[in-house]
């Protein structure tokens, strides 16, 4: 039997029982759609995390504060302080810029406009370079502004619009908490990255934040405590060498050893690699869970094909009597099973891709549909159809022609 003839006969058999055929394909449709949607959610999560990390800037080293594990009778060390950032800037070769950030949340007022819970970010002069943001109007604060604790502010683009509307904010004064600050600049629009809206923040010298918004009674003795130092490295420099220099410098400054260090040093690639391994395992789990639906769909195909063989036993006997071989009968029913799974797979692709985009549009979770997930889902559907369709097809091929013709 020619493949084209087997395809025609199989398609006619499917069309004779449209409702039953559709219900048989439903398991495959759901399975394929589930695989595509689940993988799209996982890939979207991975892409979002990667963008959040890379949005921090390029060629970054993260120095994070922690507590040392001091020996018996020793107190745990307190982690990083603001002066460590200056020491890294001045003492490590190959460092382009060093940024420290300190957050606060305050009420901001200008004229009759009052905004509650506005994020205030105290930072340093390297922030625009490390975070890849540009000044639209005015200027950014300088080292002198930070050293002298000048009460100045740079606004995010949407914050400037909310406070001043169409009025030029440069030279105006805003009240942050109880502190009056002069607006010296406005950042160009950057948008949101993850949960951080760069345009809705107010940026001020970090020394002012330490003094006015996050004061510490231990600052004069121990220094202003910080959580993270962002180090931008010259792309032409050896990253491992830079990390070694930073570790040796801080170990000496904190009077600890590498085994009892009160800090940790990581790179963007370290963080991306960690999250990739986590999301890859999660994605595989989701794919396997969704794949169960394909197996259920395959069992449905096998069940219906066995019923079909029973219903068409007399037809099989007639075909055999006019010269159809067991291989012809086997091909006929196997083609029918494959058609059910392939058509179901194609419908499942449409449902899965459409569902992924709808899910991403209606929820806060990002979805990314990949060609590999579509090919995986469709290929799995075809394999399931062939696997579960073979047994009924083989049963049909082994029917005795005489008994088949006698079947009522």
Beta strands, then each sheet from edge to edge (+ up, - down):
strand 1: 60-65
strand 2: 95-100
strand 3: 102-110
strand 4: 113-123
strand 5: 135-138
strand 6: 152-155
strand 7: 173-176
strand 8: 179-187
strand 9: 192-193
strand 10: 196-197
strand 11: 202-205
strand 12: 228-233
strand 13: 263-267
sheet 1: 2+ 12- 1+ 13-
sheet 2: 5+ 8- 6- 11+ 4+ 3- 7+
sheet 3: 9+ 10-
end
